[in-house]
Amino acid sequence: MFKLLNAADYGVPQKRERVFIVGFRSDIDMGYDFPKPTHSKDSLLWQQWVTGEYWQKFDAHTLIKPSVPNGIQSKLIKKYGLFPPIEKPWMTLRESIFDLQNSEKSSVSNHEFRDGAKAYPGHTGSPIDEPSKTLKAGDHGVPGGENMIRYNDGKVRYLTVREAARVQTFPDDYHLTGSWTECMRQIGNAVPVKLAEVVASSVAQFLS
């Protein structure tokens, strides 16, 4: 059996859609189903624009918020009433790298900043208050649009290797070697660790 899964629906700070195929021996009774999503976009929007809970996690005095989506509050309340969506909110890029923002590069593995990021049509970066765009390996170098952060004031910068690894949910003690381009290619070719764990755990639970 197969199913298209979005990594963001399972707690990965990245909108990454991939088809997963799961097969069992013919002598095993079928009945397996893919795990249900645990996170949702609506839940993130609810915390951002209905309760404001999302923004309270960060330094509200220095935070630059994006523009409020037109009619989003009324749409969410009409859909859910007074109760929020049951899923957890999508994890955003800001949440996944927040503690790295002011870290000394020498104190965190693979956390070296790279200059030269520029935005142009089709190369705009990932909004910091959403899950990242899909990180890609690229056939001819790293595709910068998917590997940049776009802040709400319009500024952009490249993700560090460590930040990109966070987006793919690699543990911080997982060290990548090689140039920035080579490390980003390795990361872009990977399956998000958390999503792989969710699917593999569901198979193991079914078999047990």
C-alpha positions as a Python dict, from the first residue, in 0.01 Angstrom:
ca = {
    (1, 'M'): (0, 0, 0),
    (2, 'F'): (111, 357, -53),
    (3, 'K'): (17, 705, 65),
    (4, 'L'): (130, 1063, 13),
    (5, 'L'): (241, 1207, 348),
    (6, 'N'): (329, 1566, 436),
    (7, 'A'): (609, 1579, 692),
    (8, 'A'): (459, 1894, 848),
    (9, 'D'): (154, 1691, 952),
    (10, 'Y'): (377, 1484, 1182),
    (11, 'G'): (571, 1753, 1366),
    (12, 'V'): (849, 1817, 1114),
    (13, 'P'): (916, 2190, 1056),
    (14, 'Q'): (905, 2140, 679),
    (15, 'K'): (633, 2111, 415),
    (16, 'R'): (774, 1801, 247),
    (17, 'E'): (538, 1568, 58),
    (18, 'R'): (662, 1221, -26),
    (19, 'V'): (497, 892, -121),
    (20, 'F'): (560, 611, 129),
    (21, 'I'): (518, 246, 30),
    (22, 'V'): (467, -23, 293),
    (23, 'G'): (448, -392, 208),
    (24, 'F'): (401, -712, 408),
    (25, 'R'): (456, -1079, 332),
    (26, 'S'): (151, -1252, 187),
    (27, 'D'): (115, -1472, 497),
    (28, 'I'): (63, -1170, 724),
    (29, 'D'): (-296, -1062, 772),
    (30, 'M'): (-348, -714, 629),
    (31, 'G'): (-516, -434, 818),
    (32, 'Y'): (-233, -186, 843),
    (33, 'D'): (-308, 181, 790),
    (34, 'F'): (-72, 476, 783),
    (35, 'P'): (-53, 687, 1101),
    (36, 'K'): (-299, 971, 1124),
    (37, 'P'): (-163, 1328, 1116),
    (38, 'T'): (-78, 1470, 1457),
    (39, 'H'): (-26, 1833, 1350),
    (40, 'S'): (-218, 2074, 1128),
    (41, 'K'): (-194, 2410, 954),
    (42, 'D'): (-527, 2520, 1101),
    (43, 'S'): (-398, 2463, 1452),
    (44, 'L'): (-94, 2681, 1380),
    (45, 'L'): (-315, 2955, 1234),
    (46, 'W'): (-541, 2931, 1539),
    (47, 'Q'): (-249, 2988, 1777),
    (48, 'Q'): (-115, 3270, 1562),
    (49, 'W'): (-430, 3467, 1482),
    (50, 'V'): (-705, 3361, 1726),
    (51, 'T'): (-530, 3317, 2062),
    (52, 'G'): (-191, 3473, 1985),
    (53, 'E'): (-31, 3191, 2183),
    (54, 'Y'): (228, 3131, 1913),
    (55, 'W'): (379, 3481, 1938),
    (56, 'Q'): (396, 3466, 2318),
    (57, 'K'): (667, 3200, 2294),
    (58, 'F'): (911, 3456, 2157),
    (59, 'D'): (1032, 3805, 2244),
    (60, 'A'): (713, 3999, 2170),
    (61, 'H'): (890, 4337, 2201),
    (62, 'T'): (1128, 4270, 1912),
    (63, 'L'): (911, 4037, 1706),
    (64, 'I'): (807, 4151, 1360),
    (65, 'K'): (485, 3972, 1269),
    (66, 'P'): (363, 3901, 917),
    (67, 'S'): (45, 4063, 793),
    (68, 'V'): (-273, 3902, 926),
    (69, 'P'): (-428, 3684, 652),
    (70, 'N'): (-752, 3841, 533),
    (71, 'G'): (-1052, 3712, 730),
    (72, 'I'): (-856, 3430, 891),
    (73, 'Q'): (-1003, 3471, 1240),
    (74, 'S'): (-1365, 3459, 1125),
    (75, 'K'): (-1292, 3163, 895),
    (76, 'L'): (-1133, 2960, 1174),
    (77, 'I'): (-1402, 3041, 1429),
    (78, 'K'): (-1674, 2959, 1177),
    (79, 'K'): (-1507, 2624, 1109),
    (80, 'Y'): (-1421, 2524, 1467),
    (81, 'G'): (-1644, 2737, 1689),
    (82, 'L'): (-1493, 2823, 2025),
    (83, 'F'): (-1274, 2514, 2039),
    (84, 'P'): (-934, 2489, 1867),
    (85, 'P'): (-844, 2209, 1622),
    (86, 'I'): (-758, 1884, 1799),
    (87, 'E'): (-419, 1844, 1628),
    (88, 'K'): (-101, 2011, 1746),
    (89, 'P'): (9, 2312, 1540),
    (90, 'W'): (250, 2275, 1253),
    (91, 'M'): (603, 2347, 1376),
    (92, 'T'): (753, 2656, 1215),
    (93, 'L'): (1103, 2737, 1102),
    (94, 'R'): (1128, 2995, 1381),
    (95, 'E'): (1045, 2738, 1648),
    (96, 'S'): (1292, 2484, 1516),
    (97, 'I'): (1593, 2718, 1516),
    (98, 'F'): (1497, 2979, 1777),
    (99, 'D'): (1760, 2870, 2030),
    (100, 'L'): (2030, 2880, 1761),
    (101, 'Q'): (1970, 3242, 1659),
    (102, 'N'): (2215, 3392, 1905),
    (103, 'S'): (2445, 3093, 1948),
    (104, 'E'): (2816, 3134, 1899),
    (105, 'K'): (2909, 2941, 1585),
    (106, 'S'): (3196, 2774, 1769),
    (107, 'S'): (2963, 2626, 2031),
    (108, 'V'): (2729, 2446, 1788),
    (109, 'S'): (2840, 2188, 1532),
    (110, 'N'): (2785, 2283, 1164),
    (111, 'H'): (2648, 2626, 1259),
    (112, 'E'): (2844, 2865, 1038),
    (113, 'F'): (2670, 3151, 858),
    (114, 'R'): (2704, 3200, 484),
    (115, 'D'): (2676, 3537, 310),
    (116, 'G'): (2533, 3621, -29),
    (117, 'A'): (2166, 3528, 1),
    (118, 'K'): (1943, 3727, -234),
    (119, 'A'): (1574, 3704, -317),
    (120, 'Y'): (1436, 3716, -668),
    (121, 'P'): (1133, 3559, -844),
    (122, 'G'): (1122, 3187, -774),
    (123, 'H'): (1398, 3225, -517),
    (124, 'T'): (1226, 3382, -217),
    (125, 'G'): (1318, 3163, 79),
    (126, 'S'): (1100, 3004, 346),
    (127, 'P'): (881, 3231, 564),
    (128, 'I'): (1011, 3206, 917),
    (129, 'D'): (666, 3167, 1075),
    (130, 'E'): (568, 2869, 862),
    (131, 'P'): (723, 2527, 817),
    (132, 'S'): (1017, 2545, 578),
    (133, 'K'): (975, 2478, 210),
    (134, 'T'): (1099, 2137, 102),
    (135, 'L'): (1477, 2123, 131),
    (136, 'K'): (1622, 1992, -194),
    (137, 'A'): (1959, 1851, -289),
    (138, 'G'): (1975, 2008, -636),
    (139, 'D'): (2131, 1856, -947),
    (140, 'H'): (2366, 2147, -1016),
    (141, 'G'): (2446, 2296, -678),
    (142, 'V'): (2212, 2375, -390),
    (143, 'P'): (1880, 2543, -485),
    (144, 'G'): (1902, 2856, -270),
    (145, 'G'): (1531, 2944, -266),
    (146, 'E'): (1454, 2638, -56),
    (147, 'N'): (1756, 2692, 165),
    (148, 'M'): (1697, 3052, 274),
    (149, 'I'): (1501, 3200, 563),
    (150, 'R'): (1273, 3490, 473),
    (151, 'Y'): (1207, 3722, 767),
    (152, 'N'): (892, 3930, 797),
    (153, 'D'): (1083, 4251, 720),
    (154, 'G'): (1181, 4109, 380),
    (155, 'K'): (1540, 4019, 467),
    (156, 'V'): (1675, 3678, 369),
    (157, 'R'): (1973, 3466, 465),
    (158, 'Y'): (2091, 3114, 401),
    (159, 'L'): (2023, 2841, 652),
    (160, 'T'): (2330, 2710, 825),
    (161, 'V'): (2398, 2339, 792),
    (162, 'R'): (2285, 2289, 1153),
    (163, 'E'): (1960, 2478, 1093),
    (164, 'A'): (1890, 2272, 781),
    (165, 'A'): (1958, 1957, 982),
    (166, 'R'): (1706, 2080, 1242),
    (167, 'V'): (1451, 2125, 962),
    (168, 'Q'): (1508, 1759, 871),
    (169, 'T'): (1486, 1675, 1247),
    (170, 'F'): (1837, 1531, 1273),
    (171, 'P'): (1970, 1526, 1631),
    (172, 'D'): (2214, 1807, 1714),
    (173, 'D'): (2491, 1555, 1783),
    (174, 'Y'): (2472, 1433, 1422),
    (175, 'H'): (2773, 1594, 1253),
    (176, 'L'): (2794, 1644, 877),
    (177, 'T'): (3127, 1677, 699),
    (178, 'G'): (3223, 1848, 376),
    (179, 'S'): (3156, 2188, 222),
    (180, 'W'): (2832, 2380, 283),
    (181, 'T'): (2709, 2273, -61),
    (182, 'E'): (2789, 1906, -2),
    (183, 'C'): (2635, 1905, 346),
    (184, 'M'): (2317, 2070, 217),
    (185, 'R'): (2299, 1813, -63),
    (186, 'Q'): (2319, 1531, 193),
    (187, 'I'): (2045, 1693, 401),
    (188, 'G'): (1825, 1758, 100),
    (189, 'N'): (1847, 1394, -5),
    (190, 'A'): (1746, 1267, 339),
    (191, 'V'): (1411, 1158, 478),
    (192, 'P'): (1305, 1364, 784),
    (193, 'V'): (1409, 1159, 1083),
    (194, 'K'): (1088, 1220, 1277),
    (195, 'L'): (866, 1119, 984),
    (196, 'A'): (1067, 802, 924),
    (197, 'E'): (1034, 719, 1294),
    (198, 'V'): (657, 772, 1288),
    (199, 'V'): (604, 545, 988),
    (200, 'A'): (849, 277, 1106),
    (201, 'S'): (697, 278, 1455),
    (202, 'S'): (349, 231, 1311),
    (203, 'V'): (471, -72, 1113),
    (204, 'A'): (640, -218, 1421),
    (205, 'Q'): (327, -165, 1629),
    (206, 'F'): (113, -332, 1363),
    (207, 'L'): (342, -636, 1350),
    (208, 'S'): (347, -670, 1727),
}
